Amino acid sequence: MNFMKKVFMGKSEEDAHRQFVRFGKGEYNRRALLGLWRTKNVKIKGSFEYANDFTLFVANLGEANFYGAIWSRQDIPGLSGKKKEGKIIYEVKDMPSSQIKKIAPQVYCFLLNADGNGLKLRIKAKLPKPGKSEGKIDDKFCQMEIDEKYFGQAREDFFWDLPDCKKASVEHRLIITGIVMPKGETDYAKIREMAKRKGKIIRTTNVDGKEVKTEKDFEV
């Protein structure tokens, strides 16, 4: 289940929380962008927030070979990496789906490509710089192409609230009204990582030209 669906379902899990750590109080437009286009195959694109979700979605569909970079804050047994910007970056080749799923809890960000039977994933190699304006957010940072037989799973995960369609786009407006500090913690770095954001998300979907807005109060 992708992080935005978890928020809408009221599941305040760590991967969902991590997506909001960088935000202070305020309003943020055109975040967590998604696009769907169904032709012979199913093509789905998304902004950088979905890098981990796309990777795990493909890994869970079937066997594929992954290659590219994995960013982590901790050592991952069996891999050799280099430290950069407070993270450890691992360059990998031919990593199977089973290993992707195994190491996922230790990963900060998957920046990987993958190829498999009816599965194709392409994610850009560098994370965008913080503070990009809404008009410059890359809605093709993550791209996957999957067989039509997988559409039901893709719809359930990323487009759960949409009717059956050929073309759709999704964007989110974040309205953060408060920051909930963790109790009993004095370490500033930990406070920053653990503090929850609360407010409202406005999800705008456009399905075959018809626009619908949905609002959700959240604390994550």
Buried (B, 14 or more C-beta within 10 A) or exposed (E): BBBBBBBBEEEEEEBBBBBBEEBEEEEBBBBBBBBBBBEEBBBBBBBBBBBBBBBBBBBEBBEBBBEBBBBBEEEBEEBEBEEEEEBBBBEBEEBBBEBBEEBBEBBBBBBBBBEBEBBBBBBBEEBEEEEEEEEEBBBEBBBBBBBEEBBEBBBEBBBEEBEEBEBBBBBBBBBBEEBEEBEEEEEEEEEEBBBBBBBBBBBBBBBEEEEEEEEBEBBB
